[in-house]
Amino acid sequence: MSKVLLGIDAGTSAVKVCAFTPEGQLRAKAQRAVSLVTNQARWAELDLERYWQLVIEAVKEVADQVDEVSSIGFATTCPTLVLLDKALNPVRLGVSYLDNRACESLQGLAERLGGEDAAFVTTGNRVSSSTFSAATLNWVMEHEPEIWARVRHVGFLNSFLAARLAGELATDPTQASYSGLFCVRESGTNWDDGLLDAAGISADKMVPIRPPEEAVGGVSPAAARLTGLYAGTPVATGAADTAAAAFALGINQARTAFESVGTSGVVTFCLDEPVFDKVFLNRRHIIPGLWLAHGAMSTVGGALGWIHKEVWPELNSLDKLEELASESPPGANGVVFLPYLAGERSPLWDPNASGAWIGLCLGSQRSDMIRAVFEGTAYGLLQNMRRAEQKWNWRPHRMLSVGGGARSRFWLQIKADILGIEFSQLDTTDAAALGAALLGGVAGGVFNGVEDPRLPTDHSGFSEILPSRDERCLETYRRMAKIYDELYPALANSMDSLAGFK
């Protein structure tokens, strides 16, 4: 067996560790489920010590199956704020992008930056929990001063994993883009002094920003004993998961797009100029001179996970959900689902938005309710596509789909019909892990940079899902999409009032 590149895809619902050849072929894989900690309403956290144990287990399982790991890279859920003490241990749970505790802090930050529009111009992102981790820092400073007093290093999930594997600290521009402490439009790799001042955060607390493909260090002897890796194996800084997936998929020029479906659902547009829209989450790309704009919905796959975890536990797989949903016709017999189970990001940006089934009657069946979930997420995707078309006067004719949700041809067919474009189901659902592994390969000298033509980012193994030609089906979806568009504005005030009970 030859040496392999290890990619650690550290997600919100799972840790996946994949070993790839330098040609991009998967050789081994291990996965561990992750549970969010939701002890209080609007909170969504990760137990970092437990998370590290899951990473150890998965890495060791893969290391036992391969000859030798030549390098390691990370693709991490983002933003996940991590606060470490001087010994590089977490002082509290990590705070996930799904966490909405810092709304008041967000308002204060926006005011200190001259208002939301001025903050957008300065940072490249709207002031939100998903793009301004600085607000969560302010919340900790105000509500947990005894914890803040112990904080020596402020970073993200890749910072924590790098610290545990290599004993060194770093983050990268794709993660820093969502901090509210970094200028996305510019090309540097420094925290912004003015933004740090506005947030009241000392620059010496922030971990250094390094290119995603740079080696942050080598596997420490202690980590080697735990994981079965060789001490000194190069560890790349790594990147945010969706950026890593874009890199692995060869999204390396403007006017290209793809969607990734995990707990959240994200449609990503590649830009060659930082012409941003406030509806989207905007960040640097791994490839210099390019940017990524993400239409990010918070609980796309999470809505299906919620069904089989909290509503109908017997429907404990995607296949079972599909089988039942397929018994309902397009339009779900007049039932619509709003998939706002953790508030919503693009295009609504309302932390108080909540989920709902609308249109239920005595004749409604479980199959209608489940199909409505599949369809509701597609209507939300359509809203993001329309906004992108308005902003950049461009609409993709084909959409690559990756992530766990891309396994479902049933779901992809619904999306193809509702959006009216071809969807391509790739032969891998591990694009983020592959991107992480390739970044590690650059750090380890296997590749000469992120634009090396030898990088295996040209993917031809996919199946096509074309839109239906059934005009009756398409007209039903058009009518239901219009109703979907009307529901949130009609219910927003009630959702806001209901948030006070959570």
C-alpha positions as CSV (number, residue, x, y, z in Angstrom):
1,M,0.0,0.0,0.0
2,S,1.2,3.5,-0.8
3,K,1.1,6.6,1.4
4,V,-2.3,8.4,1.7
5,L,-3.5,11.9,2.4
6,L,-5.8,12.2,5.4
7,G,-8.8,14.5,5.4
8,I,-10.7,15.2,8.6
9,D,-14.2,16.6,7.9
10,A,-15.2,17.9,11.3
11,G,-18.9,18.7,11.0
12,T,-21.8,19.6,13.2
13,S,-23.5,16.2,13.1
14,A,-20.6,13.9,12.3
15,V,-16.8,13.6,12.2
16,K,-15.6,11.9,9.0
17,V,-12.0,10.9,8.5
18,C,-11.1,9.8,5.0
19,A,-7.8,8.5,3.5
20,F,-7.3,9.4,-0.2
21,T,-4.5,8.5,-2.6
22,P,-2.8,11.6,-4.3
23,E,-5.1,10.8,-7.3
24,G,-8.2,11.4,-5.1
25,Q,-9.3,7.8,-4.7
26,L,-10.9,6.9,-1.3
27,R,-8.9,4.2,0.5
28,A,-10.5,4.2,4.0
29,K,-13.1,6.0,5.9
30,A,-14.4,6.2,9.4
31,Q,-17.3,8.2,10.8
32,R,-18.6,9.1,14.3
33,A,-21.9,10.8,15.1
34,V,-21.7,14.2,16.9
35,S,-24.4,15.5,19.2
36,L,-25.0,19.2,19.5
37,V,-25.5,20.5,23.1
38,T,-28.7,22.4,23.3
39,N,-29.2,22.9,27.0
40,Q,-30.8,26.3,26.6
41,A,-33.1,27.8,24.0
42,R,-31.3,29.4,21.1
43,W,-28.0,27.8,22.2
44,A,-26.1,25.3,20.0
45,E,-22.7,24.1,21.3
46,L,-20.1,21.4,20.8
47,D,-18.4,19.5,23.7
48,L,-14.9,19.9,22.4
49,E,-13.3,17.3,24.7
50,R,-15.9,14.7,23.5
51,Y,-15.4,15.9,20.0
52,W,-11.6,15.3,20.2
53,Q,-12.2,11.8,21.5
54,L,-14.4,11.1,18.4
55,V,-11.7,12.4,16.2
56,I,-9.1,10.1,17.9
57,E,-11.4,7.1,17.4
58,A,-12.0,7.8,13.7
59,V,-8.4,8.7,12.9
60,K,-7.2,5.5,14.6
61,E,-9.7,3.4,12.8
62,V,-8.5,4.7,9.4
63,A,-4.8,4.7,10.4
64,D,-5.1,1.0,11.1
65,Q,-6.3,0.3,7.6
66,V,-3.6,2.1,5.6
67,D,0.1,1.8,5.2
68,E,1.2,5.3,6.1
69,V,-0.4,8.8,6.3
70,S,1.8,11.3,4.6
71,S,-0.1,14.5,5.6
72,I,-3.3,15.7,7.3
73,G,-5.8,18.5,6.6
74,F,-9.0,19.8,8.2
75,A,-12.4,20.9,6.9
76,T,-14.4,22.2,9.7
77,T,-18.0,23.4,10.4
78,C,-17.9,27.2,10.4
79,P,-18.0,29.3,12.3
80,T,-17.5,27.3,15.5
81,L,-15.9,29.6,18.0
82,V,-13.3,28.0,20.3
83,L,-11.8,29.6,23.4
84,L,-8.6,28.1,24.8
85,D,-6.5,28.7,27.9
86,K,-2.7,29.1,27.9
87,A,-2.4,25.3,28.0
88,L,-4.4,25.1,24.7
89,N,-7.4,23.5,26.5
90,P,-11.0,24.7,26.0
91,V,-12.4,26.9,28.7
92,R,-16.0,26.3,27.6
93,L,-18.0,24.5,25.0
94,G,-17.5,25.5,21.4
95,V,-20.2,27.7,20.0
96,S,-21.7,26.5,16.7
97,Y,-23.0,28.7,13.8
98,L,-26.5,27.5,14.8
99,D,-26.2,29.4,18.1
100,N,-28.4,32.6,18.4
101,R,-27.6,33.8,21.9
102,A,-25.8,37.0,20.9
103,C,-28.5,39.0,19.3
104,E,-28.2,42.0,21.6
105,S,-24.4,41.9,21.3
106,L,-24.8,42.0,17.5
107,Q,-26.9,45.2,17.7
108,G,-24.2,46.8,19.9
109,L,-21.4,45.8,17.5
110,A,-23.4,47.2,14.5
111,E,-23.9,50.5,16.3
112,R,-20.2,50.8,17.1
113,L,-19.3,50.1,13.4
114,G,-21.7,52.9,12.2
115,G,-24.7,50.8,11.5
116,E,-25.4,47.5,9.6
117,D,-24.7,49.0,6.2
118,A,-21.3,50.4,7.3
119,A,-20.4,47.1,9.0
120,F,-21.2,45.2,5.7
121,V,-19.0,47.6,3.7
122,T,-16.1,47.2,6.3
123,T,-16.3,43.4,6.7
124,G,-18.0,42.1,3.6
125,N,-20.7,40.4,5.6
126,R,-23.9,41.3,7.3
127,V,-24.0,41.5,11.1
128,S,-25.3,38.0,12.1
129,S,-24.5,35.2,14.5
130,S,-23.3,33.2,11.5
131,T,-20.8,35.8,10.2
132,F,-19.8,37.8,13.4
133,S,-18.3,35.6,16.0
134,A,-17.1,38.8,17.6
135,A,-20.7,39.2,19.0
136,T,-20.5,35.8,20.7
137,L,-17.1,36.9,22.2
138,N,-18.8,40.0,23.5
139,W,-21.6,37.8,25.0
140,V,-19.0,35.7,26.8
141,M,-17.2,38.8,28.1
142,E,-20.5,40.2,29.5
143,H,-22.2,37.0,30.8
144,E,-19.3,34.7,31.6
145,P,-16.5,37.1,32.9
146,E,-14.9,34.4,35.0
147,I,-14.5,32.2,31.8
148,W,-13.3,35.2,29.7
149,A,-10.6,35.8,32.3
150,R,-9.2,32.4,31.5
151,V,-9.2,32.9,27.8
152,R,-5.7,33.2,26.2
153,H,-6.5,32.2,22.6
154,V,-9.5,32.9,20.4
155,G,-9.9,30.6,17.4
156,F,-12.1,28.2,15.6
157,L,-12.6,24.5,15.3
158,N,-9.5,24.0,13.0
159,S,-7.5,25.9,15.6
160,F,-8.6,23.4,18.3
161,L,-7.9,20.4,16.2
162,A,-4.5,21.8,15.1
163,A,-3.6,22.4,18.8
164,R,-4.5,18.8,19.7
165,L,-2.7,17.2,16.8
166,A,0.3,19.4,16.4
167,G,0.4,21.6,19.5
168,E,0.3,24.7,17.4
169,L,-2.4,27.3,16.8
170,A,-3.8,28.8,13.6
171,T,-6.9,29.5,11.6
172,D,-7.3,30.5,8.0
173,P,-9.0,33.2,5.9
174,T,-12.0,31.1,5.1
175,Q,-12.8,30.8,8.8
176,A,-11.7,34.3,9.7
177,S,-14.2,35.6,7.1
178,Y,-17.0,34.9,9.5
179,S,-15.5,36.4,12.6
180,G,-16.5,40.1,12.1
181,L,-12.8,40.8,12.9
182,F,-11.4,40.4,9.4
183,C,-11.9,42.2,6.0
184,V,-13.1,39.7,3.5
185,R,-12.6,42.0,0.4
186,E,-8.9,42.5,1.0
187,S,-6.1,40.1,0.3
188,G,-4.2,40.2,3.6
189,T,-4.0,37.6,6.4
190,N,-4.3,39.9,9.4
191,W,-7.0,40.6,11.9
192,D,-8.4,44.1,11.4
193,D,-7.3,46.5,14.2
194,G,-10.4,48.7,13.8
195,L,-12.8,45.8,14.1
196,L,-10.9,44.4,17.1
197,D,-11.2,47.8,18.8
198,A,-14.9,48.0,18.1
199,A,-15.3,44.5,19.6
200,G,-13.1,45.3,22.6
201,I,-10.8,42.3,21.8
202,S,-7.0,42.4,22.2
203,A,-5.1,41.3,19.0
204,D,-2.8,39.1,21.1
205,K,-5.7,36.8,22.0
206,M,-6.4,36.0,18.4
207,V,-4.8,32.9,16.8
208,P,-2.6,33.7,13.8
209,I,-4.2,33.5,10.3
210,R,-2.3,31.3,7.9
211,P,-3.1,30.0,4.4
212,P,-5.2,26.8,4.5
213,E,-2.5,24.8,2.8
214,E,0.3,25.9,5.1
215,A,1.7,23.4,7.5
216,V,0.8,24.6,11.0
217,G,3.2,21.9,12.4
218,G,3.7,18.2,12.7
219,V,1.8,15.5,14.7
220,S,3.1,15.7,18.2
221,P,4.4,12.5,20.0
222,A,1.4,12.6,22.3
223,A,-1.1,12.8,19.5
224,A,0.8,10.1,17.6
225,R,0.4,7.7,20.6
226,L,-3.4,8.4,20.7
227,T,-4.1,8.2,17.0
228,G,-1.6,5.7,15.5
229,L,-0.2,8.4,13.2
230,Y,3.6,9.0,12.9
231,A,5.0,11.9,14.9
232,G,6.0,14.7,12.7
233,T,3.4,14.1,10.0
234,P,2.6,17.5,8.4
235,V,-0.7,19.1,9.5
236,A,-2.2,21.8,7.3
237,T,-4.1,24.7,8.8
238,G,-7.2,23.6,6.9
239,A,-10.3,25.5,5.9
240,A,-14.0,25.8,6.4
241,D,-15.9,22.8,5.2
242,T,-17.8,24.4,2.3
243,A,-14.7,26.2,1.1
244,A,-12.8,22.9,1.2
245,A,-15.5,21.2,-0.8
246,A,-15.4,24.0,-3.4
247,F,-11.6,23.4,-3.7
248,A,-12.0,19.7,-4.1
249,L,-14.7,20.1,-6.8
250,G,-12.5,22.4,-8.9
251,I,-14.7,25.4,-8.3
252,N,-11.9,27.7,-9.5
253,Q,-13.5,30.3,-11.8
254,A,-16.3,32.8,-11.6
255,R,-19.8,31.8,-12.7
256,T,-19.6,28.3,-11.3
257,A,-21.8,27.0,-8.5
258,F,-22.5,23.9,-6.4
259,E,-24.7,22.9,-3.4
260,S,-23.7,20.9,-0.3
261,V,-26.2,19.3,1.9
262,G,-25.4,18.2,5.4
263,T,-27.1,19.6,8.6
264,S,-27.3,22.8,6.7
265,G,-27.8,23.3,3.0
266,V,-25.6,25.7,1.1
267,V,-25.6,26.9,-2.5
268,T,-22.2,28.4,-3.3
269,F,-21.4,30.9,-6.1
270,C,-17.8,31.6,-7.1
271,L,-16.8,35.2,-7.7
272,D,-13.7,36.8,-9.2
273,E,-14.5,40.2,-7.7
274,P,-15.7,40.9,-4.1
275,V,-19.1,42.2,-5.3
276,F,-21.2,40.9,-2.4
277,D,-24.8,40.7,-1.5
278,K,-26.0,40.9,2.2
279,V,-28.3,37.9,1.7
280,F,-25.3,35.6,1.4
281,L,-22.4,34.7,3.6
282,N,-19.3,35.9,1.9
283,R,-15.7,34.6,2.3
284,R,-12.3,34.3,0.7
285,H,-11.8,31.2,-1.4
286,I,-8.9,28.9,-0.8
287,I,-7.6,29.9,-4.3
288,P,-6.1,33.4,-4.3
289,G,-8.1,36.1,-6.2
290,L,-11.5,34.4,-5.8
291,W,-14.3,34.7,-3.3
292,L,-17.3,32.4,-2.4
293,A,-20.8,33.6,-1.7
294,H,-23.0,31.1,0.2
295,G,-26.7,31.0,0.3
296,A,-26.9,29.1,3.5
297,M,-30.0,27.6,5.0
298,S,-29.5,26.4,8.6
299,T,-31.4,23.1,8.9
300,V,-31.9,21.5,5.5
301,G,-30.6,18.1,6.3
302,G,-31.3,19.0,9.9
303,A,-35.0,19.0,9.3
304,L,-35.0,15.4,8.1
305,G,-32.8,14.5,11.1
306,W,-35.3,16.2,13.4
307,I,-38.1,14.1,11.9
308,H,-36.5,10.7,12.6
309,K,-35.1,11.8,15.9
310,E,-37.9,13.7,17.5
311,V,-41.1,13.1,15.5
312,W,-41.1,9.6,13.9
313,P,-38.1,7.7,15.3
314,E,-39.1,4.6,13.4
315,L,-38.2,6.5,10.2
316,N,-34.5,6.3,11.0
317,S,-32.9,6.5,7.6
318,L,-33.1,8.7,4.5
319,D,-34.3,5.7,2.5
320,K,-37.4,5.3,4.7
321,L,-38.2,9.0,4.6
322,E,-38.0,8.9,0.8
323,E,-40.1,5.8,0.5
324,L,-42.9,7.3,2.5
325,A,-42.6,10.8,0.9
326,S,-42.8,9.2,-2.6
327,E,-46.4,8.1,-1.7
328,S,-47.4,11.7,-1.8
329,P,-47.7,13.6,-5.2
330,P,-45.8,16.7,-6.2
331,G,-47.1,19.6,-4.1
332,A,-47.6,17.2,-1.1
333,N,-51.4,17.5,-1.4
334,G,-51.3,21.1,-0.5
335,V,-49.0,20.9,2.5
336,V,-46.0,23.3,2.8
337,F,-43.2,23.0,5.3
338,L,-41.1,26.0,6.5
339,P,-37.7,24.5,7.4
340,Y,-36.7,27.2,10.0
341,L,-35.9,24.9,12.9
342,A,-32.9,26.9,14.2
343,G,-34.0,30.3,12.9
344,E,-32.9,30.9,9.3
345,R,-30.0,32.5,7.5
346,S,-30.2,33.0,3.7
347,P,-32.3,34.6,2.5
348,L,-34.3,35.6,5.6
349,W,-31.7,36.3,8.3
350,D,-34.1,35.9,11.2
351,P,-33.0,34.1,14.3
352,N,-36.6,34.0,15.5
353,A,-38.0,32.3,12.4
354,S,-39.5,28.9,13.3
355,G,-40.6,25.8,11.4
356,A,-44.1,25.0,10.5
357,W,-46.3,22.7,8.4
358,I,-49.1,24.8,6.7
359,G,-52.1,23.4,4.9
360,L,-52.8,20.4,7.1
361,C,-56.4,19.1,7.1
362,L,-58.1,15.9,8.2
363,G,-57.1,14.2,4.9
364,S,-53.4,15.0,5.3
365,Q,-51.2,12.0,5.8
366,R,-47.7,11.5,7.2
367,S,-46.4,11.0,3.6
368,D,-47.6,14.5,2.7
369,M,-45.9,16.0,5.7
370,I,-42.6,14.3,4.9
371,R,-42.7,15.1,1.2
372,A,-43.4,18.8,2.2
373,V,-40.1,18.8,4.1
374,F,-38.2,17.7,1.0
375,E,-40.0,20.3,-1.1
376,G,-39.8,23.1,1.4
377,T,-36.0,23.0,1.5
378,A,-36.0,23.1,-2.4
379,Y,-38.3,26.2,-2.3
380,G,-35.8,27.9,0.0
381,L,-33.0,27.0,-2.4
382,L,-35.0,28.5,-5.2
383,Q,-35.2,31.8,-3.2
384,N,-31.5,31.9,-2.9
385,M,-31.0,31.2,-6.6
386,R,-33.3,34.0,-7.6
387,R,-31.4,36.5,-5.4
388,A,-28.1,35.5,-7.0
389,E,-29.5,35.9,-10.5
390,Q,-30.7,39.4,-9.6
391,K,-27.3,40.3,-8.1
392,W,-25.0,38.9,-10.7
393,N,-27.2,38.5,-13.8
394,W,-26.3,34.9,-14.0
395,R,-28.1,31.6,-13.4
396,P,-26.3,28.2,-13.5
397,H,-27.6,25.6,-16.0
398,R,-26.1,22.8,-14.0
399,M,-25.7,22.3,-10.2
400,L,-23.2,19.9,-8.7
401,S,-24.5,18.4,-5.4
402,V,-22.4,17.0,-2.6
403,G,-22.7,16.0,1.0
404,G,-24.9,13.3,2.7
405,G,-28.1,14.7,1.2
406,A,-26.7,14.3,-2.3
407,R,-27.2,10.6,-2.0
408,S,-30.9,11.0,-2.5
409,R,-31.9,11.0,-6.2
410,F,-35.5,11.5,-5.0
411,W,-34.6,14.8,-3.3
412,L,-32.4,15.9,-6.3
413,Q,-35.3,15.3,-8.7
414,I,-37.5,17.5,-6.6
415,K,-34.8,20.3,-6.7
416,A,-34.3,19.9,-10.4
417,D,-38.0,20.2,-11.0
418,I,-38.5,23.2,-8.7
419,L,-35.4,25.1,-9.9
420,G,-35.7,24.1,-13.5
421,I,-32.0,23.2,-13.9
422,E,-30.0,20.0,-14.2
423,F,-28.5,18.5,-11.0
424,S,-25.4,16.4,-11.0
425,Q,-24.9,13.8,-8.4
426,L,-21.2,13.2,-7.9
427,D,-19.7,9.9,-7.2
428,T,-18.4,11.1,-3.9
429,T,-20.2,12.6,-0.9
430,D,-16.9,13.3,0.8
431,A,-15.9,16.5,-1.1
432,A,-15.0,18.4,2.1
433,A,-12.8,15.6,3.4
434,L,-11.1,15.4,0.0
435,G,-10.5,19.1,0.0
436,A,-9.0,18.8,3.5
437,A,-6.8,16.0,2.4
438,L,-5.5,17.9,-0.7
439,L,-4.7,20.9,1.5
440,G,-2.7,18.5,3.7
441,G,-1.0,17.2,0.5
442,V,0.2,20.7,-0.3
443,A,1.5,21.2,3.2
444,G,3.3,17.9,2.9
445,G,4.9,18.7,-0.4
446,V,2.9,16.2,-2.5
447,F,1.5,19.1,-4.5
448,N,3.0,22.5,-5.4
449,G,0.3,24.8,-4.2
450,V,-3.4,25.1,-4.5
451,E,-3.3,25.7,-8.2
452,D,-1.1,22.7,-9.0
453,P,-2.6,21.1,-12.2
454,R,-1.9,17.7,-10.7
455,L,-4.5,18.2,-8.0
456,P,-7.4,15.7,-8.6
457,T,-10.2,18.3,-8.8
458,D,-11.7,17.5,-12.2
459,H,-14.6,15.2,-11.4
460,S,-16.3,13.4,-14.3
461,G,-18.0,10.6,-12.4
462,F,-21.5,11.9,-11.9
463,S,-25.1,11.1,-12.9
464,E,-27.4,13.7,-14.3
465,I,-30.9,14.5,-12.9
466,L,-32.9,16.5,-15.5
467,P,-36.0,18.5,-14.7
468,S,-39.3,16.8,-15.4
469,R,-41.2,17.5,-18.6
470,D,-44.5,16.9,-16.9
471,E,-46.1,20.4,-17.2
472,R,-48.7,19.6,-14.6
473,C,-46.1,18.7,-12.0
474,L,-44.1,21.8,-12.8
475,E,-47.1,24.1,-12.6
476,T,-47.9,22.6,-9.2
477,Y,-44.4,23.4,-8.0
478,R,-44.7,27.0,-9.3
479,R,-47.9,27.5,-7.4
480,M,-46.5,26.0,-4.3
481,A,-43.3,28.1,-4.5
482,K,-45.4,31.3,-4.7
483,I,-47.3,30.2,-1.6
484,Y,-44.0,29.4,0.2
485,D,-42.7,32.9,-0.6
486,E,-45.8,34.4,1.0
487,L,-45.8,32.4,4.2
488,Y,-42.8,33.8,6.1
489,P,-43.8,37.5,5.6
490,A,-47.3,36.6,6.8
491,L,-46.0,34.7,9.9
492,A,-42.9,36.6,10.9
493,N,-44.5,38.7,13.6
494,S,-46.1,35.6,15.1
495,M,-42.8,33.7,15.0
496,D,-41.1,36.6,16.7
497,S,-43.7,36.5,19.5
498,L,-43.4,32.7,19.9
499,A,-39.6,33.0,20.3
500,G,-40.2,34.6,23.7
501,F,-41.6,31.2,24.9
502,K,-38.4,29.2,24.0
